[in-house]
Amino acid sequence: MMPRGYAVESAIEPQKIVLAITGASGVIYGIRTLGALMASGVEVHLCVSESGKMLLMHESGWDGENIYAFLLGCCTDKHPDSCLKIYAENDFFAPPASGSFINSGMVIVPCSMKSLGSVANGIGGNLIHRAADVCLKEKRPLVAVIRETPLNLIHIENMRTLSVAGATVMPASPSFYSFPVSIEALVDTVVSRILDHIGIPNAVSSRWGV
């Protein structure tokens, strides 16, 4: 018998995924990943860096008001069991900052070189860096979707360090064999691989040989 005062998590609770959008061009990758997660019945814990917010305004047309409503509006196929929680980048009291917050992994998409370097070197300067550090220490999946070219040696060494530590470094390198006919379809070839690496079944994009 469970002692009084102890809560038992329901077996039907939705899967929890930590998502971060940082200040690298290609914010559409983050938006499309969020949409795919929300369509999968996932509980998304999202942090957008201040630089990421600037990219949202510049590349996606966000007016700077009510980021929750804007991002939720981008999710056109929301599953009834999914939900979205958003935290400020300086909120170290948010659940993803603690290893006791059970989740199925984290995705940083797009991942700026600043965020890559901070996580690779254990610099927990904001909630995104801290949440990524937690995933590494708790041996949970961490996917860093980098969007930079060309790469200098410092970038490459940081990617190597993060890979050795257990993360997946995934360049935002879309595929063309499915003959995508829109930017969204092209982006989704990367989104599908992201979901694969955090264990989310999906049919976001066509697969080779299928």
Number of C-alpha atoms within 10 A of each C-alpha: 3 7 6 6 6 7 8 7 7 7 6 7 12 15 18 21 23 24 26 29 30 28 22 20 18 23 25 20 24 25 21 22 25 27 21 25 29 23 20 21 19 23 20 23 21 24 26 24 21 15 13 24 19 18 21 26 14 13 13 16 10 16 11 11 9 9 15 12 9 15 15 16 12 14 18 11 13 19 16 11 15 18 18 16 11 16 19 15 20 14 14 18 10 17 17 27 21 16 16 10 11 15 19 15 24 28 27 29 33 29 29 22 20 13 25 22 19 20 24 22 14 13 13 18 14 18 24 33 23 21 27 33 23 22 25 20 12 14 13 19 20 28 27 27 25 24 21 17 8 6 10 9 8 11 18 11 13 19 23 15 17 23 16 11 14 16 23 20 19 20 17 22 13 15 15 11 10 13 10 17 9 9 9 13 20 19 22 24 22 23 28 21 19 23 20 12 16 18 12 19 12 15 11 18 18 15 12 7 4 4
